[in-house]
Amino acid sequence: MKRVWILRLLILSILWVGLGVLALDGKANEQILWQAGVFSLLLLIGAALEKLVAYQGDPFLLPTVQMILVIGLVFITRIRPASALKQFWWACLGLFIFYCVLYALRDYRALGRFRYLSGLGAVVLLLITLLFGVTQGGATSWLHIGGMGFESEELVKVAMLIFLASYLSEHEEVLRVGTVQIGRLSLPDWRTLGPFLVMGGFSLLLLAAQKSLGTALVFYSLYVLVLYVVTERVLYLGVALPVFLSTGTLGYFLFSHVQVRVATWLNPWGDPSGGGYQIAQSLFAIGGGKILGTGLGNGIGASQVPAASTDFIFSIIAEELGFAGAMALLMLFLVVVLRAFHISIQAADRFGQILAAGIGILVGTEAIIILAGVTKLLPLTGIPLPWVSYGGSSLLIHFLLLGILANISHGSATGPLYVKNKGREYAA
């Protein structure tokens, strides 16, 4: 209990010290401070609720994410105070969703019953977005309903994870060993591998048609890595790499905006005031931070780097907190991924193991792709940094996934002693 309150007080200290510095600089107004107070109260109520209902899951998972979240809230306030007003409300709603999923979802294994419904729902949602969605930033990934917009791809991630975990948990043995012999290779039959490939192929084709290539890269990485983790067959990685290179090359020749991004990635200094402006300013901001940073509110990247509160928020953090602060943020993401893998190992059933590992892989993949983009290791993709970048859709969905992960952890500690598996029971 003492540890829970110490962690929460540390998190709130970071939040209020940051907002205090920004208030002195005129960035954090009274309305933001009031909303931060509501968020702080909700955070403390949540900590008390964990004790009240005897939560026995991973004690470090939520505090680590809350630490990441408050860093994002402080920097969104520093960059765009008007956006921070909305982000605080999204953060409060995200915490509410987390606790609802954690305690209202009685048995996470019930999610596995909706395997094909989840997969079909993901494909249908992508198709609806392609036909009726709104194009922003070159990609058709937004749906507007009743004057409110949301990024449908975020919800598709949840559906796809449920499909993957359920499908792979049932067909794991065949996918690992294979039933069809081709030379020295033993491959799964089409009846087993077909639905997996069809669902993944349709999803990736629809994302490519939407020109949402960043999300397509996340989905492809998720499919391949989860399949490898479950089967431990290097063969699947060997097949996935040439497929990725060939489809990437095809996408380069089909989409002009991909050609621009690749050219900018290869040489942003060829047009530093035009096409290369974003990445050039990002690199200037990161380099200007040096070891300890310029100090909160003292960097110039917040006013110079485009999309500073969304795609390039890490660049602003690296400038004002320096290499030390940037590495601290990366370590927090690493802790989240490692805790997810630890929960996966401890899970009482195979569905929970795969689902927990998939959530960890998803968060890690998203973080690596966006951070590689802003540091010029990969072409820019435009996906948000989980729990840090401004945006309600990403924030709420990642709290939903976090709630499922915590539910698996809590269920592993308090669940039934026996788990049914294909009609048999074995000790969990």
Secondary structure, 3 states (H helix, E strand, C coil): CHHHHHHHHHHHHHHHHHHHHHHHCCCCCHHHHHHHHHHHHHHHHHHHHHHHCCCCCCCCHHHHHHHHHHHHHHHHHHHCHHHHHHHHHHHHHHHHHHHHHHHHCCCHHHHHHHHHHHHHHHHHHHHHHHHHCEEECCEEEEEEECCEEEEHHHHHHHHHHHHHHHHHHHHHHHHHHCCEEECCEEECCHHHHHHHHHHHHHHHHHHHHCCCHHHHHHHHHHHHHHHHHHHCCHHHHHHHHHHHHHHHHHHHHHCHHHHHHHHHHHCHHHCCCCCCHHHHHHHHHHHHHCCCCCCCCCCCHHHHCCCCCCCCHHHHHHHHHHHHHHHHHHHHHHHHHHHHHHHHHHCCCHHHHHHHHHHHHHHHHHHHHHHHHHCCCCCCCCCCCCCCCCCHHHHHHHHHHHHHHHHHHHHHHHCCCEEEECCEEEEC
